[in-house]
Amino acid sequence: LAEMRGEEVDSAIAASIDKGDATVRRELARALGSRRTKSAIPALLLAAADADSSVRAVGFASLAAIAPADQLKPIVELLAIEQDDIARAEGEKAALAVLSRNNDPAFAAATVMSALPDVKQGIPAYCSILRVAGKIDDPTAYDALVGAAELKNTDVRTTAVRALSDWPNNAPMEKLIEVAQTVEDASVRDIALRGYLRMVEFPDNLADRAPQYDAALKAARSAED
């Protein structure tokens, strides 16, 4: 299917995306991605919402390959409700791939945050959306991560702190040192402390670094820290 030529082939594959058994649907979704058939984006979104998780995973993978920036919203909406681990991982990759084609951080942040699921709807999906938000250098995404870092759930907090630690500038420094000083979970403290020390070394950090290193030393509670 991937090697056959002609727009009529693309149309036929797209029209059959929800036909046949899961193996057939999966291969049709894979073929559309391999053919880089952008006109088949609606069909791939159907595949990413398929009843079978393996079809959804391939649908997301194909969307990652070809979906343009304006498809971020439907992809993150599907990611927010995905319950299967493998399909969710592919959905996250698709969202990040599409995000990389976006040149409007404010739009991207608003789009991703609109799909942020309530924690009660599923911690894994919530964390996936947070990881995507962590790649958007925008105040809306940043504020969402800071808020998530305050939540009690360990997975959510760890995800948010890790995203803040990887932030492209030193905006999270104050939050990270606060986490390193106050959170009891050693792994979360370690992530925060490493992120903080990384930002101390940023060229745009014009503050006196000696007190910053002193704060990090005081936040360390063990030799490992």
N, C-alpha and C positions, 0 to 999 in steps of 0.2 A: 504493500500500500504506500509506503514512504517513497518508493521509487517511481510510481506511476505518475504520469504527467497529465495536466489538463485541469481547468477550473471546474469542469463537470465532475471530475473525480473528487475534488475538494467538497463540492456541494453534496455529492452522494454520501461521502463519509460523514459529513456534518449532520445530514438528515437522518442518518442511522445511529447516531451516538447513543440514543436511548433504546435501541432495539437489540434483540438477542440476549444471550446470557452474559454473565459478568466478564468472562474471558474475552468475548467478542467486543463488548463495550470498552474494556480496558485497552485492547489493541487499537480500536478506532481512535480513542483519545490520544494514545501514543503516536499514532500515525499523523494526526493533525499537528501535534507538536513538532514532529520530525519534518513535516512538510512546511512548517513555519507559515501556516495558513491563518493570517490575521483575521480574515473574514469569518473564521470559524470560532472566534472568541465566545459568542453566545453558546455554541455547542459545548465548548470546553467548560464553561461555567455550569452547564447542565451536568457534565461529567463530574465536576467538583462537588456537586450536590447529590450525586448518585446514592442509591440505597446501599450499595456495596462499597466498603471502605477502600478496597484495592483500586477500584475504578476512581474513587475520589482522589486517591494519592497520585495516580497517573494524570488525572485531570489537572491537579495543582501543578505537577511537574511540567506539563505542557504549557500551562499559563505562565509559569516562570520563564519559559524560553521565549515566549512571543508576545505576551500581553503588554500593551502600552500603559503609560502613566495614568491615563484616565480610567483604567480598570481597577485602581487600588480599592475603591469603595466596595464593589461586590466581592472582591477577594477577601478583604479583611472581615466582611460580614459573614462569609462562609467560615473563615478561620475561627471567628468568635464562638461559633456553635459546634465546631468539630470535636467529636468525642473520642475518635480513634487516634492513638499515639502516632502511628506511622503517617496517616493522612494529615494529622495536625502538623507534623514536622515538615511535610511537603508544602502544606499551606503557608507555613511561616516562611519557608524559602521563597515561595511565590510572591508573598507580600513584600519581602525584602528586595527581590529582583525588580518588581514593578516600582518600588520606592526608589531604587537606584536610577530609574529613568525619569524621575520627577525633579523639576527645577523650582518648585514652589513649596518650601518647607511649611509655611503657614497652612496652605491647603492640605498638605499631607498630614500634618498634625491634627487638624480639625477632622479629617476623614478617619484617621485611625482612632482618635479618641471617641468619635461617635459610635464606633463599633465595640468599644471597651465593655466587655460583659461584666455584669454584677458578679462579685466574688461567689455568690451562692450558685451561679449558673455553671461553675466549673473552674477550679483553680488552674488546671493546665492551660485552658484556653485563655484565661485572664493573663497568665504569665507569658503566653505567646504574644499577645497584643502588647504587653509591656516591653518585650524584647524588640518588637518592631518599632515601638515609640522611641526606644533608646537609640535608634539610628536617625532620628529627626532632630536636628539642631534648631529647636523652636521652643519658645516659652511655654506653650500649651503642653507639649510633650514633657518638657522638663518638670513642670508643676505636677503633672500626673505621676511622674516617677517619684518625686519628693513625697507626695501624698501616700503612694503605695509603700514607700520605705517606712512609713509610720504604722502600717497594719501589723497585726499580730501573727498572721499566718506566715510560717517560716519560708515556704516556697515563694510566696509573693514578695516578702521583704527581701529575700536573697536575690531574686530576679531584679527588683528595683535597684538595690544597692549595687549590684554588678553593672547594671546599665549606667548608673550615675558614675561609677568608677571608670567606665570607658568613655565618658562624655568628652567631646572634642576640645573643650576649653575648661578653664578652672572654676566655672560657676558653682559646681557642687562642693567645693572644698570645705566650706563651713558645715554643710550637711554631713559630709563624709567623716569629718573629725568628730562631730557630735555622735554619730553612730558608733565610731570606734571607741569612744569614751563611755558610752552608756548601754549599749546592747550586750546582753549576756551571751548570746550565741557566738562562740569563738570563730566559726567559719565566716559569719557575717562581719564580725569585727575585722577579721583578716582581709576580707575583700575591700572593706571601707578604708582600712589603713593603707593598703597597697595603692588604692586609687588616689588617696590623699597625697601620698609621697610621690606618686607619678606626676601629680599636678603641681607640686612644689617646684619641680624641675622645669615646668613649662616656661618658655621664654617670656611670655606675657605676664608672668607672676613677678610683679615689681616690688612686692612687699619684702621686708627683711626676712630672710629664710631661717635665720637662727631660731626665732621664737616658734616658727612653724615646725621645725625639726624637734624642738623641745616639746611641743604639744603632742607630736607623734610618739615621742619616747614615753611621755607620761600615759598615753593611751594604751601603749603596749603592756599587756598583763603577764607576759611570759617570754622566755627566751625565743620561742617559736615566733611570737608576734614581732 
